[in-house]
Amino acid sequence: MSAVPAPGPRADVPLVRVADLKVHFRTGRGHETVKAVDGVSFDVAAGETFGVIGESGSGKSTLGRALVCLTRPTGGTLRHAGTDPFALSARELKRARREFQIIFQDPNAALDPRMTILRSVREPLDILGELAAPERDRRALEAIDRVGLRADHAQRYPHELSGGQKQRVNIARALTLRPRLMVCDEVVAALDVSIQADILNLFADLQREFGLTYVFITHDLGVVSHVSDRIAVMYLGRFMELGPAQAISERPLHPYTRALLSSEPVPLPSALRTDRRIILEGEIPSPVSPPSGCRFRTRCRHADEACAAGVPAWREIEPSRFVACHHVERIDAGGGG
Amino acid sequence: MPAAPATSAPVSRDGAPAVAAAGTPLLEVRDLSIRFRTGAGEVQVTDSVSFALRAGERVGVVGESGCGKTVTGLSLLGLLPKPPRSRVTGQVLFEGRDLLALPEREMRDVRGRRIGMIFQEPMSALDPVFTIGQQIGETIRAHFKVGAREARERAIDALASVGIPLPDRRCDEYPHQLSGGMRQRAMIAIALVCEPKLLIADEPTTALDVTVQAQIVDLLRKLSERTGTSLLFITHDLGVVAEACERMLTMYAGQVVEDGATDVVLERPLHPYSSGLLRSIPRLSQRKSSLPSIRGRVPSPAEMPSGCRFAPRCGHARPGCEAEQALVDVGARHRVRCARHAELALPGAVAQAVAT
């Protein structure tokens, strides 16, 4: 993958710039290295929603954690609005990271069962330690109100709230710090569809109100194409494709993106469904020893010797559309998935 | 909808009657009400659930969490806590017998043999200390008089039939050695090895990736078509129902609120709740637009509203909705529980898809 980052919608300093980012883990057994993230480059512009889709094991959560400095990259660079957060002192990082928050999938696991909602929401401000106690309470209550919870929820405990309400608490908690970036890692995956719609609407409202930037990590194609301005498709630690959300949903270019989109069950009557599903054989290979050349080749029906021999370059096929595939022109012209 | 062709039914190994007569339902649930005893007294979680399933038919049961989908599935197999912790009334007629009235000894012959079941989380449904082959063999030997060798052979056949590569090797592996998708295939192999007439699948693809989900849904549909096994598919995913099931049953707050052919309900739902579920799916909405959500949430069984249970969340509620709503037959095997169904023209999946 080339180190040239994909340009965001705006040309000035992006809020996040990632170049050839790698996160490798040493496993306990032997000398194996899990290449969870293995060389990705992209920019996230202020105010945009950047979607990341991929199957479990694609490295999308590790990427999300690295973006907010919860995991230290083993290679490449990360810039938050031009500065390298890992070059900061611990003190400086603590102050800087308030602007870069993350919300996780499981709303239960993210809340301490013995803390009231108010204490949980106020905790980031307590840790920051910049404001007087009454001001911290005021800010926390303001955030609780903003995410659509009632004031009396503040004195309750997590077990007294529903899953959707708990996820609202987690959003409120991130909001108290007035962040610029929120990484949302599968934030609606555990919720029922109607609750999911409420939470997605809340994210959209908050973005308008506070000018937030989102990195939205999900395996749900419907969700990602609904909320995102641009979408990156991740597979075994690398990006396969990156481009505007609408273009990717309407005309995916990479064979993996095509297969992924065609796997999504569509709630339409049979007469309106295009039954052109591409069933991917097998499952995602181990990130310890990814296939040579193109990582997707073992499940790709277009793969040939070239795919095993060389890693496909990260190319800008059309303006702002990036694809890593040797044969993308041929496949796109053929129209077949 | 035509009944399933009787020709698709196989002759089962023990020579049991292979298929019900055309038109007679394989499974008929009548007025199924489930109550649990809790610290705060008895709560009723389903209320007079009635539906029928024909031989070879695939029916999806949809609704949000807490609608009673899972307990309904469990009750069909007698898997709920024993009385007095639970109290189940009504009838579950299967192959001419009422399963609720069946003694436990006879129920054990039904469970796993005539009706199979698969669950959401294959890792917790499989025993970690036995090989896959032993676990399939256990099911076979519980129902047929076969030796260990034949059980193993049948287990290998079963694994092959659900598309597990190298089945003779996988047979001797433990659950942790298999991936999530392979474990769910193994679960399906266990559930289908005795060639049941009905398979109850409770969220079988929810824990899986979308590409693996596509494989499993495809597999279940093909197996059902090939063997004539009926499928009761419990899921919150309307897309999965659209792809796998001919009919869909929408449940809300412990009641059936709509029951009809999947294509018909998706196109023109008659119940506001079915319509609301469809409309809140991001895929069917304009990108970046506000998603139509269903306000509020499913009431808890202890505080069930009287009359129409959906009325407090329904945008179409009018005076009259506080009255008890009956599940009425509107013809063509379509039933709905809404007094206003005839006057409302509710949006389904199609209007949304065309509008975008």
HADDOCK unambig.tbl for C-alpha pairs under 7 A between the chains (distance, minus, plus):
assign (segid A and resid 55 and name CA) (segid B and resid 209 and name CA) 5.77 0.50 0.50
assign (segid A and resid 56 and name CA) (segid B and resid 209 and name CA) 6.69 0.50 0.50
assign (segid A and resid 192 and name CA) (segid B and resid 64 and name CA) 5.87 0.50 0.50
assign (segid A and resid 192 and name CA) (segid B and resid 65 and name CA) 6.83 0.50 0.50
assign (segid A and resid 193 and name CA) (segid B and resid 277 and name CA) 6.97 0.50 0.50
assign (segid A and resid 193 and name CA) (segid B and resid 280 and name CA) 6.37 0.50 0.50
assign (segid A and resid 193 and name CA) (segid B and resid 281 and name CA) 6.52 0.50 0.50
assign (segid A and resid 194 and name CA) (segid B and resid 277 and name CA) 6.46 0.50 0.50
assign (segid A and resid 194 and name CA) (segid B and resid 280 and name CA) 5.54 0.50 0.50
assign (segid A and resid 194 and name CA) (segid B and resid 293 and name CA) 5.10 0.50 0.50
assign (segid A and resid 194 and name CA) (segid B and resid 294 and name CA) 5.50 0.50 0.50
assign (segid A and resid 197 and name CA) (segid B and resid 280 and name CA) 5.75 0.50 0.50
assign (segid A and resid 197 and name CA) (segid B and resid 291 and name CA) 5.61 0.50 0.50
assign (segid A and resid 197 and name CA) (segid B and resid 292 and name CA) 6.98 0.50 0.50
assign (segid A and resid 197 and name CA) (segid B and resid 293 and name CA) 5.42 0.50 0.50
assign (segid A and resid 198 and name CA) (segid B and resid 293 and name CA) 5.90 0.50 0.50
assign (segid A and resid 201 and name CA) (segid B and resid 290 and name CA) 5.73 0.50 0.50
assign (segid A and resid 201 and name CA) (segid B and resid 291 and name CA) 6.36 0.50 0.50
assign (segid A and resid 222 and name CA) (segid B and resid 282 and name CA) 5.41 0.50 0.50
assign (segid A and resid 222 and name CA) (segid B and resid 283 and name CA) 4.44 0.50 0.50
assign (segid A and resid 223 and name CA) (segid B and resid 282 and name CA) 5.73 0.50 0.50
assign (segid A and resid 226 and name CA) (segid B and resid 282 and name CA) 5.93 0.50 0.50
assign (segid A and resid 226 and name CA) (segid B and resid 283 and name CA) 6.72 0.50 0.50
assign (segid A and resid 226 and name CA) (segid B and resid 287 and name CA) 4.63 0.50 0.50
assign (segid A and resid 226 and name CA) (segid B and resid 288 and name CA) 5.48 0.50 0.50
assign (segid A and resid 227 and name CA) (segid B and resid 287 and name CA) 6.86 0.50 0.50
assign (segid A and resid 227 and name CA) (segid B and resid 288 and name CA) 5.44 0.50 0.50
assign (segid A and resid 260 and name CA) (segid B and resid 211 and name CA) 6.28 0.50 0.50
assign (segid A and resid 263 and name CA) (segid B and resid 210 and name CA) 6.10 0.50 0.50
assign (segid A and resid 263 and name CA) (segid B and resid 211 and name CA) 5.41 0.50 0.50
assign (segid A and resid 263 and name CA) (segid B and resid 214 and name CA) 5.45 0.50 0.50
assign (segid A and resid 264 and name CA) (segid B and resid 210 and name CA) 6.22 0.50 0.50
assign (segid A and resid 265 and name CA) (segid B and resid 239 and name CA) 4.44 0.50 0.50
assign (segid A and resid 265 and name CA) (segid B and resid 240 and name CA) 5.40 0.50 0.50
assign (segid A and resid 265 and name CA) (segid B and resid 243 and name CA) 6.57 0.50 0.50
assign (segid A and resid 266 and name CA) (segid B and resid 239 and name CA) 4.46 0.50 0.50
assign (segid A and resid 266 and name CA) (segid B and resid 242 and name CA) 6.92 0.50 0.50
assign (segid A and resid 267 and name CA) (segid B and resid 238 and name CA) 5.47 0.50 0.50
assign (segid A and resid 267 and name CA) (segid B and resid 239 and name CA) 3.84 0.50 0.50
assign (segid A and resid 267 and name CA) (segid B and resid 242 and name CA) 5.22 0.50 0.50
assign (segid A and resid 267 and name CA) (segid B and resid 349 and name CA) 6.83 0.50 0.50
assign (segid A and resid 268 and name CA) (segid B and resid 242 and name CA) 6.28 0.50 0.50
assign (segid A and resid 268 and name CA) (segid B and resid 266 and name CA) 6.31 0.50 0.50
assign (segid A and resid 268 and name CA) (segid B and resid 349 and name CA) 5.92 0.50 0.50
assign (segid A and resid 268 and name CA) (segid B and resid 350 and name CA) 6.68 0.50 0.50
assign (segid A and resid 269 and name CA) (segid B and resid 242 and name CA) 6.54 0.50 0.50
assign (segid A and resid 269 and name CA) (segid B and resid 263 and name CA) 4.35 0.50 0.50
assign (segid A and resid 269 and name CA) (segid B and resid 266 and name CA) 6.01 0.50 0.50
assign (segid A and resid 269 and name CA) (segid B and resid 267 and name CA) 6.54 0.50 0.50
assign (segid A and resid 270 and name CA) (segid B and resid 263 and name CA) 6.45 0.50 0.50
assign (segid A and resid 279 and name CA) (segid B and resid 214 and name CA) 6.92 0.50 0.50
assign (segid A and resid 279 and name CA) (segid B and resid 215 and name CA) 6.59 0.50 0.50
assign (segid A and resid 280 and name CA) (segid B and resid 211 and name CA) 6.42 0.50 0.50
